[in-house]
Amino acid sequence: MKLARYRRGSAAACFGIVIDFEGGSRLLDLGAAFASSRFSRGAPSSMIELVRRGTAGLDQAREVQAWALRHGEDSWLCDPSVVEWLVPVEVRNAFCAGRNFGRHLGESQGAAAPGKTYHNEFPTGFLKLPDVLVGHKARVRRPPDVLELDYEIEVAAIIGSPAYRVDKERALDAVFGYTVFNDLGAREWQRKEMSNGLLLMGKNFPGFGPIGPWIVTADEIPDPSRLTIELRVNGEVRQHSGCDDMIFSFADLIAFWSRAGLEPGDLVASGTPSGVALHRKPDPFVYYLKPGDVVEAVVDRVGVLETVITE
């Protein structure tokens, strides 16, 4: 099942299912359906509430979908081309793995100062502020003090049930679903921050977290290590990899970061593969994102996330 949040015109945010409809696709407004007299009793009123309900919430959503299609309830349907796409779930915390793909770690080590090494004893990363996340087809402004705007395609796991110090074998049980994530960063700011051993601003300018378009529920992706990811800028492939190149799997990442206590709505991102602008030769500057660039982040079996860079 594909679940999304969106807005129609000036209306309040909606949450719904992406369904096949008459040779195309439509968004089925779960909020409107649940608010009707037939389904209102005990129904979730938001995406995060649906996520928290897990299997029971998905069963309710499937019941609505079946009833709407059976009875031709098209007042709950809308064309995806006319909506504003929102962040697909109300994110609580965003845990982002760093240098977690083998070939990306290799290109990072190749560019490191002599004697610099990276450990792989446990996952390392950083936090993305929820307010910098933006939806599919967002227009992201390159900040005036950023020239080295870089892309990083990732897969994000959305946590659906509380997880505290879970073991690796049970870690994926906490996942509600998966979505596409583009971890944008300002390399010149990262460089300065990381020279002091810290990282915050370089990853957290407004709009630096495109995500979506929707969440594909975990039952449709039993093994996320088999996903293939690709990032294109103006149609040119910049990154392409399988998630089997992850050093720490999603189970590893979730088990480790569950020490902090994971809750529904938390996001755990995979890290990115090789091909980032930073490590392009001979001149990385040619590859940094510029106003007018159209970025497509693609995860097979999940979807395509599009972002436009503006001045």
C-alpha angles and dihedrals in degrees: 000000000000115000125189144174119221145151130234110211111306094338124120120273115288130203123205154134126281105227137181109251130176095332094316137055136273137188113239109208105228093182092059092044094048090048091057118098092252096060107017098102108103093339122153115255099200141027093254090053090050089050092050091054092058115182093004091054092049090050089054090049091051091050090053092047093050093046094047093050093044094051099036093241094174095161086081092053130086138174112258090220092070101050135088107237115227132197100289096236135016096262118215103185130357115212111193123193118220128212090358101142117079097227092043089052088050093053090046092052090048090057096042125109115267111281094018113134136178124218125223099193091116138348118286128192146122142258125261115209111242092227093064092060116106134182137248115303092016119158107230118199117222103229114245091241095050124085099153100065108166134191128222121182114210142164115239123207114210113215114229105178135033114275124187120171093337119173122246093253092061099032098099090055086076094059118104095184149309136263141176119268132187109199102204118195142181103231097196090054092044091051093055095044094046091051083070091045095252138101131196120110096046090064100035113060112131112286095014093131115061108181137171147350085201144327118261108209118246094244088071093051107044093163114035091182087075094061120113120214132195136177124202130188113201088341095308115122110236102164132025127165147132119248087236085084090069111119092206114033123222087261090054093047095047094045092050098044092043084081084079091050116256121220136186110289095032115129126216113193124204102224121244134279127235122291102073116150092246093070099038116122144257094002119010091187090074089062101046114110117266135188110285095031117134113211122198119191112192129192115179114238089015111060151251121293114200126197131178119208116219137184 
